[in-house]
Amino acid sequence: MLSASSRSLSRRCRPWTVTSSSCSRKRFVVTSIPTIASHPHHTSRALSTISFDAAAYFSNSPSSSSSIENNNPATITTSNSNNISIEHQFTRQQAEEQINQWIKNNPLIAPYKAEECLARLWVTQQEIFDEWAKAESSSSSSSPPVLITPNTVNLCISAWCYSNKGQIAAERAQRLLNWMENLPASTNTSSSSSSSQFSSLLPQPNYQSYALAIDAWAQAAVIESSKGSAATTTTTSTNTNNNNTATNSKSIPDATKAGFNCAKRAEELLMRMQAKHEELQRLSEITNRDYYYLYNSELQPDTNVFNKVLMAWSHIRGGTKASSIRAMRILDLMQELHHHQSSDAPSWQGIRLSKVQPNLHTYKCVIYAWGHASHTLEGPDRAEEILRHMLSISKAGNNLGKEVLPDDECFHIVMKSHAELVRRRGKGDISNADRARQVTDLLNWMELLAVRRTKPKIEPTTETYRIALSAWAWSHHIDAPKQVEEILFRMIRACELNRNKLRDIQNGLGSKDSFTLAVTPETKDFNTVINCCSFARGVGVPKDELDDDIKLSQQLALKETYDIAEGVLDALLSFPYAQPDSNTFAGMIRACVNLLPDTDERDVRVIDIFRLAYQTPNTAVKSSVIPERLQVPAGGGCVDANVLRQLRYAIPTSEYIRVREEYEEHRRKNSK
C-alpha cells in the first residue's frame, strides 16, 4: 500500500520524540501527523487523497493530565509499556469508530478518508516498531502496541463496498487486500530490521477481508453492466466482395463486457481464497503438528462467499450464455466441495455441518442467470430444468437431511423468462404458443403444490397469474383469448376461496397460520383479457382468398372472441374488489370495431358501452405524470381522451356528435 519513499516523506512531515529516563521506565511521546494538504512543500498521492483531521479520532483517547503535552489532543504520551498498549488500543478503536461514522454519514467520501486514516496509522506503526527495536535491550519480554489490525483494514475495504463506485471501488478494495497479503514478504526484504522483527504483529487477511473484496467485485459487475444500454444489442452490417449483401449480427454491449470482467475478477479472487485455504490445510497436515493449531480452516470459503460470486454472474444486465455457464460451474464446484467436505465435517444431531452447501439462494442465482440470458434461446429451458432438479432433490432428500425446496420467486423467474422470450419474438412465431403453455404448466404445478401443503408453503400469487396472462396475450395465438379468460376466472376463484377462508377465520373456524390473501385480481388483469380479445381480429386468417363458408366460420369465431371480452366486462362490474376504468371501456369499444361486422347493431353496442363508461364513477387516482387534457375530466365518469378517440373511429360522424352532446350535458350536471 505504501512505498518506502512515501513513508520517508511522511516521516519528514511528522515530528516525533522518544525520551528514556531509566532502563526500567521508558517514556514515549508520539505526535500525530499534520494534515498533508497543509504542508506547502510536501505532497504524496499514495499517502493522502483527502484532507484529514487527525484530531477526529485522536481527540477522545483516554489520557491524564500528565500524559498530554501542550494540551494537544493529537498527542499520546505514556509512562510504561502497559499504558502504551492500552492507549494505542483506544486510538485504534476510535479510528475504527470514526471510519464507521464516515461510512454512515457520507459513503461517497468515506473510503478516501478511511484510506488516509489507515496510511497515517501505518506510518505511526512503523515508527513505533523502529523505536521499540532500539529500546528492546532493556525489556525484551514486552511487545510494541499494534495500531493496525485486520479489522481496521477490513473497515477500509468495507468503505469501498458501500461507496457504490463500481470497478473503481473493487480495484481499491483488492489493492488493500493485496497489501495485507504482501506485508510479510515486503517487511522481510526491506532494509528496516524492526519491520521484519515484528512481522508477526502485522495485519494478515482473514475470511472477512476476502469476503468483502469479493463482494466489491460482485457489486461492480452489476453497476458496470448497468451503465449505458447493456440490455440492448447493436446491429452491424458488413459488405463482402464488393457486393451489397448486408449481414446483421448481434454484438454484446461494452457495459455487459465490463460487468463480465468484474464477475470474472470476483471468481478469480474466490479461487485464490480457496487455493490459499488448501495450501494452509496441506501445511497443517505435515509432520510438524504444531502448525495445525495455527490454522483451523478460517480462510475456507463458505456458502456465503460462493453466493456472492453467483450474484455477480447472475445479475449482469444483458447477461449472456457465457455468464450462465460460469454460474453453473460455480454451482458444480459447490456440490463437489460439499460432497468432499461432508465426510469429514462435524455432525450435530445426526446432521453433517459443511461450510459449503448449496442453498435456496444458490439455486435461485443460477436460475436467474439462465432466465436473464438475453442472447440465447435456451435460457428459459435451462432455468426450468434447474427448477425441476430442485423439486426432485427435495423429494428424494439429501445426506444432510435438509430440503432445498424452491419458493414462489423461483417459479416466477422461470415463468418471466418464458414470457419475455414470447414478447421478444413478437407476433407470428409458431413457438410462442408452446412457450405460453409452458408458463401455464408451471402455474398448474404451483396450484398442485399449494394443495399438498408443502413447507415452506408454495402457492400461486397475483403475480403468478399475471405472468401467465401476459405470456398468452403476447403470443397473439388464435387460442389466446380463451386461455387468458380461463386463467382470469381461475384467479377469481382463488380470490373467492381465500376470502371464504378469511370469513371462516373471523368466525373462529380456521387457523391464521396457513392463511394468506395471496391472490386478488386488479382492474389491469381484466383489461389484459379485454385487450387480448380486441387485438385478435387478424389471428389465424389466411392470406389467400376465402370462400363464403370460411368467412362465415371466421365471423362466428370473432363473435365468440367478442363474447369473451363482454363476459369479462360483466365480471368486472360485479367483482367487489376492482372497478373498471377508462382503459376498460376503450378496450371494449376497440373490441366492437375489430371483432363485429360493420352494421347498425355494432353502432348501438358502441353507444351503449360509451354511455356505461360516463355513468360509471371513476375510482382511479389522478396521475401527476399524464397531462391534464388526457385525464378524466370532472363529472365525466370513466371517459378520457382515449375513450373519445375510440368512439370517434367506431361510429359515423352524425352519431358521434349526438352522443358527444349527451356526454357533455351529463358531465356539466355532475361536475357541479
CORFENUR-V507588 format. One record per pair of residues at least 4 apart in sequence whose ideal C-beta (glycine too) atoms are under 6 Angstrom apart, sorted by the first residue. I is the first residue (numbers start at 1). J is the second residue. Records with the same first field share a line. If there is no record, write none. Layout:
# CORFENUR-V507588
I = J  J
This chain:
# CORFENUR-V507588
1 = 179
2 = 6  7  122
6 = 44  46  47
7 = 123
9 = 42  44
10 = 14  47  123
13 = 39  42
14 = 33
15 = 31
16 = 30  31  127
17 = 29
18 = 28  131
19 = 27
20 = 26
21 = 25
23 = 138
26 = 135
28 = 78  84
29 = 77
30 = 76
31 = 75
32 = 54  58  74
33 = 120
35 = 51
36 = 48
37 = 51
47 = 119
48 = 116
49 = 112
50 = 112  113
52 = 113  116
54 = 58  74
55 = 59  73  74
56 = 98
57 = 94  95  98
58 = 73  74
59 = 73
60 = 94
61 = 90  91
62 = 90
63 = 67  68
67 = 77
69 = 75  77
76 = 87
78 = 83  84  87
79 = 83
81 = 142
83 = 87
84 = 145
85 = 145
88 = 145  147
92 = 147
95 = 117
96 = 152  155
99 = 114  155
102 = 110  113
103 = 107  110  159  162
106 = 110
107 = 162  163
108 = 163
109 = 113
110 = 114  159
111 = 159  160  163
114 = 156  159
115 = 156
118 = 156
121 = 147  148
124 = 147
125 = 147  148
128 = 132  144
129 = 144  194  195  198
130 = 194
132 = 144
133 = 194  197
136 = 140
146 = 201
148 = 152  203
149 = 203
150 = 154  203  206
153 = 176  180  203
154 = 208  209
156 = 176
157 = 173  176  212
158 = 212
160 = 169  172  173  216
161 = 212  215  216
163 = 169
165 = 169
166 = 220  223  224
167 = 220  224  262
169 = 216
170 = 216  217  220
173 = 213  216
174 = 213
177 = 205  209  213
180 = 203  205
181 = 205
182 = 186
183 = 202
184 = 199
187 = 195  196  199
188 = 196
190 = 195
193 = 197
205 = 209
207 = 298  299
210 = 273
211 = 305
213 = 269
214 = 266  269  270  305  308
215 = 308
217 = 262  265  266
218 = 266  308  311  312
220 = 224  262
221 = 259  262  263  312  316
222 = 315
224 = 258  259  262
225 = 230  255  256  259  316  317
226 = 317
227 = 255
228 = 255
230 = 253  255  256  317  318
231 = 317  318
233 = 250
234 = 251
235 = 248
236 = 249
237 = 246
238 = 247
252 = 256  257
256 = 318
259 = 316
263 = 312  313
266 = 309  312
267 = 309
270 = 309
273 = 301
274 = 301
276 = 299
277 = 299  300
280 = 295
283 = 291
284 = 291  292  295
300 = 355
301 = 305
302 = 355
303 = 356  357
306 = 334
307 = 361  362
309 = 330
310 = 314  327  330  365
311 = 315  365
313 = 323  326  327  369
314 = 327  365  368  369
316 = 323
318 = 374
319 = 323  372  373
320 = 375
321 = 373  376
324 = 369  370  373
327 = 366  369
331 = 366
334 = 356  358
337 = 341  356
338 = 342  354  356  357
341 = 345  354
342 = 352  354
345 = 352  353  354
346 = 353
347 = 352
348 = 353
351 = 400  401
352 = 400
358 = 362
360 = 364  404
363 = 390
364 = 410
366 = 386
367 = 371  383  386  410  413
368 = 413
370 = 379  382  383
371 = 383  413  417
373 = 379
378 = 382
380 = 417  418  421
383 = 414  417
384 = 414
387 = 406  410  414
390 = 404  406
394 = 403  404  405
406 = 410
408 = 461
411 = 442  446
412 = 416
415 = 439  442  467
416 = 420  467
418 = 435  438  439
419 = 439  467  470  471
421 = 435
422 = 432  435  471  474  475
423 = 474
425 = 429  432
427 = 476
432 = 475
433 = 475  477
436 = 471  472  475
439 = 468  471
440 = 468
443 = 464  468
446 = 460
447 = 460
449 = 454  458
450 = 459
454 = 458
459 = 518
460 = 464
461 = 518
462 = 519  520
465 = 487  491
468 = 487
469 = 484  487  528
472 = 480  483  484
473 = 528  532
475 = 480
476 = 539
478 = 539  540
479 = 483
480 = 532
481 = 532  533  536  561  564
484 = 529  532
485 = 529  564
488 = 529
491 = 521
492 = 521
494 = 519
495 = 519  520  521
498 = 517
501 = 510  515
504 = 509  510
505 = 510  512
520 = 577
521 = 525
522 = 578
523 = 578  581
526 = 568  572
527 = 583  584  587
529 = 568
530 = 565  568  587
531 = 587
533 = 561  564  565  591
534 = 587  590  591  594
536 = 561
537 = 594
546 = 550  551
558 = 595
561 = 595
562 = 591  595  596
565 = 591
569 = 588
571 = 575
572 = 580
579 = 619
580 = 584  616
581 = 620  638
582 = 632  638  640  643
585 = 609  613  638  643
586 = 642  643  646
588 = 609
589 = 606  609  646  650
590 = 646
591 = 595
592 = 596  602  605  606
593 = 650
596 = 602
603 = 651
606 = 650  651
607 = 659
610 = 647
613 = 637  638  639  643
614 = 636  637  639  663  666
615 = 637
616 = 637  638
618 = 632  637  638
626 = 630  631
630 = 641
631 = 640
632 = 636  640
634 = 671
635 = 667  670  671
636 = 667
639 = 643
648 = 656
651 = 655  656
656 = 660
667 = 671
